Amino acid sequence: MSKRQNPSEFLKQIIGKPVVVKLNSGVDYRGILACLDGFMNIALEQTEEYQDGQVQ
């Protein structure tokens, strides 16, 4: 059984790793998770924006 953790703790563990952020509008951002704050705002590095699978 895996240990439950809150989302903030999970995000802290993956700082520096590639992530995909999917917005409700259908836009995806793919980049490296750089940091997050206490409100769970995130910053990405080396980011590309995708819409319908195409780089914008």
VENRALIN-V948109 format. One record per residue. N is the residue number from 0. OMEGA is omega in degrees with one decimal (none if undefined). Layout:
N_OMEGA ; N_OMEGA
This chain:
0_-179.0 ; 1_180.0 ; 2_176.1 ; 3_175.6 ; 4_-179.6 ; 5_-176.0 ; 6_-179.8 ; 7_178.5 ; 8_177.5 ; 9_-179.1 ; 10_177.5 ; 11_-179.2 ; 12_-177.4 ; 13_174.1 ; 14_-178.8 ; 15_-178.8 ; 16_178.8 ; 17_178.5 ; 18_172.2 ; 19_176.7 ; 20_-177.9 ; 21_178.2 ; 22_178.3 ; 23_-179.4 ; 24_-179.1 ; 25_178.5 ; 26_175.5 ; 27_172.1 ; 28_-179.9 ; 29_-179.3 ; 30_179.8 ; 31_178.6 ; 32_-176.2 ; 33_-177.8 ; 34_173.3 ; 35_179.8 ; 36_-177.3 ; 37_178.1 ; 38_-178.6 ; 39_166.1 ; 40_-177.9 ; 41_172.4 ; 42_178.7 ; 43_173.5 ; 44_177.3 ; 45_-170.6 ; 46_172.2 ; 47_178.3 ; 48_-179.9 ; 49_171.3 ; 50_-175.5 ; 51_177.2 ; 52_-178.1 ; 53_176.5 ; 54_179.0 ; 55_none
